[in-house]
């Protein structure tokens, strides 16, 4: 069985990282790629204006939560020296996780039994801000899930190796002041091989590195099934 098939077969039902009372029908797809021409009409470099756009998008589509972004090529990262590069092939602008856009202080839950691999406040402008990485062991497979753009309180009292059961709250969402200057949202990413990273892992890659990261960070929707 391939790793992708293994992930897809972990659960026949959607696994949740926010309130499990929210139905799939309440999740609204959101396109923040360079192909969304609506974004040309707003200043996406402003977290306040981008948040207004997302809030209105959710409301206009009769939803509660917005989601999406896996492998989207996004222009928003050009505002940050952390990602920006003038070379088209090496500029980091391809998103490797799924974003779930909801309010600050929203509780975040682990979708599976886990232990705490690492955590860190990644403070570069446009970065994750407070970040948690969990390690999962199912059958003969080890893999990791990353939770970015959290609140500072989410990192308090954490210890490497701490155990969590499926459905345990692990964090809350942060706001633009501490989450890298984005509207409140969760960056949720799957990672097959964490390599030597501690409390961090690339969530955005360049075109030249895409094939590796597509393999090492497969679509989180294999678990979320949105």
C-alpha positions in Angstrom: 0.0 0.0 0.0 1.3 3.4 -0.9 1.7 6.2 1.7 -1.1 8.1 0.1 -3.4 5.1 0.2 -2.5 4.5 3.8 -3.4 8.1 4.7 -6.7 8.0 2.9 -7.6 4.7 4.6 -6.9 5.8 8.1 -10.5 6.9 8.4 -13.6 6.6 6.2 -15.0 9.7 7.9 -13.6 13.2 7.9 -11.1 13.9 10.6 -11.3 17.3 12.3 -8.8 19.8 13.5 -11.6 22.3 14.6 -15.1 21.8 16.1 -16.4 18.5 14.9 -19.9 19.7 15.0 -19.3 21.8 11.9 -20.5 19.9 8.8 -18.6 19.6 5.5 -21.4 21.7 4.0 -20.4 24.6 6.3 -16.9 24.7 4.8 -16.5 27.1 1.9 -13.7 26.6 -0.6 -11.4 29.7 -0.8 -9.1 30.4 -3.7 -6.1 32.7 -2.8 -4.1 31.7 -5.8 -2.7 34.1 -8.5 -5.5 32.9 -10.7 -8.2 34.5 -8.5 -8.7 37.9 -10.3 -10.8 39.2 -7.4 -7.7 39.5 -5.4 -6.4 42.1 -7.8 -9.1 44.4 -6.5 -7.9 44.3 -2.9 -4.6 44.9 -1.0 -3.7 41.3 -0.1 -0.6 42.5 1.6 -2.9 44.0 4.3 -4.1 41.4 6.8 -7.0 43.6 7.7 -8.3 43.9 4.1 -7.6 40.3 3.3 -9.6 39.3 6.4 -12.5 41.4 5.3 -12.4 39.7 1.9 -12.4 36.2 3.5 -15.2 37.1 5.9 -17.4 38.4 3.1 -16.6 35.3 1.0 -17.7 33.0 3.7 -20.9 35.1 4.3 -21.8 35.3 0.7 -21.5 31.5 0.3 -23.6 30.8 3.4 -20.7 29.1 5.2 -19.1 29.2 8.6 -15.4 28.4 7.7 -13.2 28.8 4.7 -10.6 26.3 3.6 -8.2 25.4 0.8 -4.9 26.3 -0.6 -3.0 23.0 -1.2 -0.4 23.6 -3.9 -1.8 27.0 -4.7 0.7 29.5 -6.3 0.1 32.7 -4.3 1.3 36.2 -4.8 0.8 37.1 -1.1 4.2 35.9 -0.1 5.9 38.6 -2.2 5.4 41.0 0.7 7.9 39.1 2.8 11.6 38.8 2.5 11.2 35.4 4.2 9.8 34.0 0.9 10.7 36.5 -1.8 13.1 35.8 -4.6 13.4 37.5 -8.0 14.1 34.1 -9.7 10.8 32.6 -10.8 12.0 29.0 -10.2 13.4 29.6 -6.7 10.8 32.1 -5.4 8.8 30.3 -2.6 5.2 30.8 -3.4 3.5 27.3 -3.6 1.5 26.5 -0.5 2.0 23.0 0.9 -0.8 22.7 3.5 -4.5 23.4 3.8 -5.6 26.6 5.5 -8.7 26.7 7.6 -9.8 30.3 8.1 -11.8 31.1 11.2 -11.7 33.3 14.3 -8.8 34.0 16.6 -8.9 31.8 19.8 -10.7 29.0 17.9 -9.7 25.7 19.6 -7.5 23.3 17.6 -7.7 19.6 18.1 -5.5 16.7 17.0 -7.2 14.5 14.5 -5.3 11.4 15.6 -3.4 10.0 18.6 -0.1 11.7 18.8 3.0 12.7 20.7 4.5 16.2 20.7 7.5 16.3 18.4 8.4 20.0 18.7 7.2 23.5 19.0 8.5 27.0 18.3 7.5 30.6 17.7 8.6 31.3 14.2 8.7 35.1 14.3 9.8 36.1 10.7 7.4 38.5 9.0 5.0 36.3 7.1 6.1 33.1 8.9 4.0 30.7 11.0 4.3 32.4 14.3 3.6 29.9 17.1 3.8 26.4 15.7 3.3 22.8 17.0 4.4 19.6 15.3 2.9 16.3 16.3 4.2 12.8 15.6 1.8 9.9 14.7 2.5 6.2 14.7 -0.2 4.1 13.0 0.5 0.5 12.1 4.0 0.6 10.6 3.9 4.2 9.6 5.3 7.3 11.2 4.3 10.7 10.0 3.8 14.2 11.3 1.2 17.0 11.3 2.1 20.7 11.6 -0.2 23.4 13.0 0.9 26.9 12.2 -0.4 30.5 13.1 -1.4 29.6 16.7 -1.7 31.8 19.8 1.3 32.3 22.1 -0.7 30.7 24.9 -0.7 27.5 22.8 3.0 27.0 23.5 2.8 27.4 27.3 3.5 24.4 29.4 4.4 22.1 26.4 6.9 19.3 26.8 8.5 17.2 24.0 7.0 13.7 24.0 3.7 14.8 25.6 0.9 12.4 24.6 -2.4 13.4 23.0 -5.5 11.3 22.2 -7.5 11.9 19.1 -9.8 14.9 19.7 -7.7 16.5 22.4 -7.4 20.2 22.2 -3.8 21.2 21.5 -3.9 24.9 20.8 -5.9 28.0 19.8 -5.6 30.2 16.8 -3.6 33.4 17.0 -4.3 36.8 15.5 -2.4 39.0 13.0 -0.2 40.5 15.8 1.5 37.2 16.5 0.7 34.8 13.6 3.0 36.2 11.0 0.6 39.1 10.1 -2.3 37.0 8.5 -6.0 36.9 9.1 -6.6 34.2 11.8 -6.3 30.7 10.3 -4.7 27.4 10.8 -2.1 26.1 8.4 -2.4 22.3 8.6 0.2 20.2 6.9 1.2 16.5 6.6 4.8 15.6 6.6 6.2 12.2 5.9 9.9 12.9 6.8 10.5 15.7 9.2 14.2 15.7 8.3 16.1 17.7 10.9 13.5 20.4 11.5 12.4 21.3 15.0 9.3 23.4 15.5 9.3 24.4 11.9 9.0 22.9 8.4 8.6 24.6 5.0 5.0 25.4 4.3 5.7 27.1 1.1 8.1 25.9 -1.6 9.6 27.0 -4.9 8.7 25.6 -8.3 12.1 23.9 -8.5 11.5 22.0 -5.2 7.8 21.2 -5.8 8.2 17.5 -6.8 10.0 16.7 -3.5 7.5 18.6 -1.3 4.5 17.1 -3.1 5.8 13.7 -2.1 6.9 14.6 1.4 3.8 16.8 2.2 0.8 15.1 0.6 -2.6 16.7 0.5 -4.0 17.1 4.0 -7.5 16.5 2.6 -6.6 12.8 2.6 -7.4 13.1 6.3 -9.8 16.0 6.5 -12.0 14.8 3.5 -13.5 18.3 3.0 
